[in-house]
Amino acid sequence: MREIFFPGDLDKPPDSGHPASRFILHPLKKVTIYTDGGCEGNPGPGGWAAVLLWNGRTKEVSGGEPATTNNRMELMAAIGGLTTLKEPCEIAFYTDSEYLRKGISEWISGWKARGWKTRGKTPVKNDDLWRALDTARAGHKIDWRWVKGHAGHEHNERCDVLAGEAIAKVRQQHRPEQLQALLGAFKKEAEGATATAEALL
């Protein structure tokens, strides 16, 4: 049970005769998070980013992978943003990905109930990241909101820039032939997972 705090009673000694005196409430900090992710090629080199706003402060986090998809980078952006927080918070979470927003707010409960299977009884794609996101959101109070991408919104545009910089960094760290080899391995793994899923049907 989360402890309950009554602000007006902070400077008063606890009243041992009142049952509420054993609880202290710590109001959740209100944080706003914007995220974005994408890749060049889909699949291809990808990047993700999150911008966190709290109490007039801004924190930016980002990362990239040599072979990935747009959807995986959208999920990584959400995971990266949430795992940056060190305590439970009340979050207004903005994403331009309906895949992310609907997945975490509408579809995930059904996936979990069916053992991470879709309504068609096929394995959920990117279930490794959905599971990580499900863990990352635990303890927070989150309002998942959609924002139109590339529409001039300051923080969404900033995420897009950061994700692009992350992709550029990935390209700087790998030779073209390395990226091609990693992409080939990524595609092969994805094809193998699909074949396994079809064999189980």
N, C-alpha and C positions, 0 to 999 in steps of 0.2 A: 504494500500500500504506500502511495506517495504521501509524504508528510504534508500536513496542511498548516499554513501560516496565516495568522490574523495580524495584519500590519499594525493596527492600533495598539496591540498588546506587547509589542517588542520589548518595551522598557519596563514591563511589569513582571514581578515574580510569578512563576506558574502557580495556578490555583489547583492544588492537588485534589481538591474535592470535585472538580469539574472534569468530566470525561474527555472534553476537547482539549484539555491542557496538555495532554500527552502528544498532541500533533502540532507540527509546524509546517505552514504552507510556503513553498518557494515558487512564486509565480514564474511561469515559463518565459524566457526571453523571446521576443518577437523578432524573427529573422526572415528576410526575403532572399530567395535564391532564384537565380536565372541560370539556365543551362542550355548548351547546344553541343551537337556532335555531328560529324560527317566524315566522308572519305572521298578520295579521288578515284573513281572507277567503280566502286560499289559492287564487288569487293576491290579493295586497294588500300593504299596507305591512308590512315585515318587519324583524326584528332578530336579531342573533346575538351570542354571548358565549363567552369562554373564561376559565377560571380555572386558572392554572399554579402548582404548588406545588413548591418545591425548598429543601431545607436550612432549613426553618422559615420560609421567605419565601413570600409570596403576591403574584402579579401578575394583574391583571384587564384584559382587553381586550374591546372590543365595538364594534359598528357596526350600521348599518341601511340599508335601501334603500326607496324609495317604492313600488316595484312588484316583487314577487318571489313565491317560493313557499316552503313549509316546507322542502322538500328542498334548495333552493338555500341557504337560511339555515343548514341543518345543515352543508352543505359549507363555506360561508364561515366558520363557527365553527371548523371543523377547520383550515382554511387559516390563519385569523387566529392561532390558537393556536400552530401549528407555525412560522409565519414570525416569531413573536416571539423564538424561540430563536436565539442567535447562534453556536451551535456544535453539533456532533452530540451527541445525548443518548440515554440509555436511557429510554424513556417508557412509563408505564402510562397509556393513553389511554381515558377513560371517556365514552361517549355513550349517550343513550337512543334513538338512531336506528339501527334495524337496517338501514335503507337505506344509511346511511354505513358502518356496521361491516362488513356483508357486501359492500358494493360495493368497499371498499378492500382487504379481506382475502381475498375469494373471487372476485369477478366481474371485477375490473379486468384481471387477466392475460389473460383470454379476450377482453375488449374490445380490448385493445391488439393482440393477435395477429390479430384480425379487422379491424384498421384502424378501431378505435372503432365497431364495429358489434355489435349484439346477436346472439344465436343465430338470431333471426328475420331477420337481415340488415338491420335498421333502425338508423339512427344512434342512438347512446347519448344519452339525454336529459342535459342539463347537462354535456355533454362538456367545455366550456370550464373548468368548475370541477373536474371530475375530473382533467383534465390538470394544472391548477394544484396540486391536492392531491398528485398523483403526484410532481410536482417538489418540493413542500414537504416531503414525507416522506423524500426522498433523504438518505442519510447518517445517519439516525436508526435506532435499534433500537426498534421500536414493538410493544407488545402491545395490540391493539385489544379493548376490553372493553365489554360492554353493561351498562347500569345502568337500572333501572326508573325512568321519569320520574314526577314528582309523587308520590314515595313517601317524602318526608321526608329524603332524603339531602342533607346540608348544602351540598356544593359544587355538586351538580346543581341544587338549588333556587336557589342564588345565581346560577347561569348563567341560569336562567329569569327571575329578577328583572332582571338586567342586560339581557337581550334585550328584555324588556318596556319597560324604560326607553329603550332604543334606538328602539323603535317609537314611543314617545311623543315622542321628540325629532324623529323624522322628521315626525310629524304637526304638531309645532310649527313646523317649517321650511317647511311647504307648506300652501297654502290647499286646502280641500276640492276645488275645481274643478281645481286643479293635480294633486292626487292622482288624480282621476278620469281626467284626460287621460293621465297617465303609465301608469295601469293599462290604459287602452285601447290605448296604444301597445305595452305589454308583451304583451298578449293577441294583438294583431295580428302581432307579430313571432313569437310562439310558433306561431300558426296558419300563418304563412308557412313556418316551418321544417318543420312537419308535412307541409304540402302538397309541399314540395320533396322530402322524404324519400320520400313515397308515389310521386312521379313517377319516382324513381330505381329503384323496385322492378321 
